[in-house]
Amino acid sequence: MNINFTINPTYESAMYAYSHFISAISLVVAVSTLYLIYFKTNRNSQRYKILLMNVVMCTTLMDIHLGVLFIPLPLIPFPGGYCIGWQIAFPSRFGRFQDCSATLTCRCTLEW
C-alpha cells in the first residue's frame, strides 16, 4: 500500500497567510479588550478585573503561539499533521522555546 503525504504548496501558503491574518485580527480585538477591561471597569470589581485581564493575556499568548509561531496544518484523511510556523522554520533561533512556551501558556490558561 503506497500512501502519498505530499501537500499542495498552494494549500500550505494559503493556510500560512490565513493564520497570520486571523492572528492579526485577534490581536487587535485582544488589545481593545484589555483597554476596555483596564480603563472602563468599575472600582467595585477590581478582583474580577485582574482575573479577566489574566484570561485575555493568556489566550492572546496562546493565539500568538498557535497562529504565528507554530501554525499546525492537519493532514485531513489521516490523524496527524505538521507545522509550518516560525519556530519550525528557524529552529536554531528558537531552540527549546517551542516546548517551554506551549507548556507555560497552556498551564497559565488552565490555572486561571
C-alpha positions in Angstrom: 0.0 0.0 0.0 1.5 3.3 -1.1 0.3 6.5 0.6 1.4 9.9 -0.6 1.9 12.6 2.0 2.6 15.4 -0.4 0.8 18.7 0.4 -0.1 21.1 -2.2 2.1 24.2 -1.9 -0.9 26.5 -2.6 -2.7 25.0 0.4 0.3 25.5 2.6 0.8 29.1 1.7 -2.9 29.8 2.0 -3.0 28.4 5.5 0.1 30.4 6.4 -1.5 33.7 5.2 -4.9 32.8 6.7 -3.3 32.0 10.1 -1.4 35.3 10.2 -4.5 37.3 9.1 -6.6 35.7 11.8 -3.9 36.3 14.4 -3.7 40.0 13.5 -7.4 40.4 13.9 -7.4 38.5 17.1 -4.5 40.7 18.4 -6.4 43.9 17.7 -9.5 42.5 19.4 -7.4 41.4 22.4 -5.7 44.8 22.8 -9.0 46.6 22.6 -10.5 44.2 25.2 -7.6 44.8 27.5 -8.0 48.5 27.2 -11.7 48.3 28.0 -11.1 46.0 31.0 -8.4 48.1 32.4 -9.9 51.6 31.9 -13.7 51.0 31.9 -14.2 48.6 34.8 -15.9 49.9 37.9 -13.9 50.3 41.1 -16.1 47.7 42.8 -14.9 44.9 40.6 -11.1 45.2 40.8 -10.6 41.5 41.6 -12.7 40.4 38.7 -10.8 42.9 36.5 -7.5 41.2 37.4 -9.0 37.7 36.6 -10.3 38.9 33.2 -7.0 40.5 32.3 -5.1 37.3 33.0 -7.6 35.3 30.9 -7.3 37.7 28.0 -3.5 37.8 28.2 -3.1 34.0 28.4 -5.5 33.4 25.5 -3.7 36.0 23.4 -0.3 34.3 24.1 -1.8 31.0 23.1 -3.2 32.6 19.9 0.2 34.0 19.0 1.8 30.7 19.7 -0.6 28.7 17.6 -1.2 31.3 14.9 2.2 32.8 14.3 5.0 30.7 15.8 3.6 27.2 15.4 0.8 27.1 12.7 -0.2 23.4 12.7 -1.5 22.0 9.4 -3.8 19.0 9.5 -3.5 16.1 7.1 -7.2 15.7 6.6 -7.7 12.0 5.8 -5.0 10.9 8.3 -5.0 11.5 12.0 -1.9 13.8 12.1 -0.4 17.0 10.9 2.8 19.0 10.7 3.8 22.6 11.4 4.9 25.5 9.2 5.4 28.4 11.7 8.4 30.5 12.6 9.5 28.1 15.3 9.8 25.3 12.8 11.3 27.4 10.1 14.1 28.8 12.4 14.8 26.0 14.9 18.3 27.3 15.7 16.9 30.7 16.9 14.1 29.3 19.0 15.6 26.2 20.3 13.6 24.8 23.3 11.4 27.9 23.3 8.7 25.9 21.4 8.2 23.4 24.2 8.6 25.8 27.0 6.2 28.5 25.5 3.5 25.9 24.7 3.7 24.3 28.2 3.7 27.7 30.0 0.9 29.2 28.0 -1.4 26.1 28.4 -0.6 25.9 32.1 -1.3 29.6 32.7 -4.6 29.4 30.7 -5.8 26.3 32.7 -4.8 27.7 36.1 -7.0 30.8 35.7 
